[in-house]
Amino acid sequence: MTDSGTNVKSLPAAGDFDYRSAFPALSQEINGHPLIYLDSAA
């Protein structure tokens, strides 16, 4: 909720988002294994 009392739509949970369709580069395979992206964001 915001201060004005209106509801704010929340973002989908990470498990519900289809990252591979959003980032076509993740559809690649390298040596027969799917390409993955790890982000530490530290």
Buried (B, 14 or more C-beta within 10 A) or exposed (E): EEEEEEEEEEEEEEEEEEEEEEEEEEEEEEEEEEEEEEEEEE
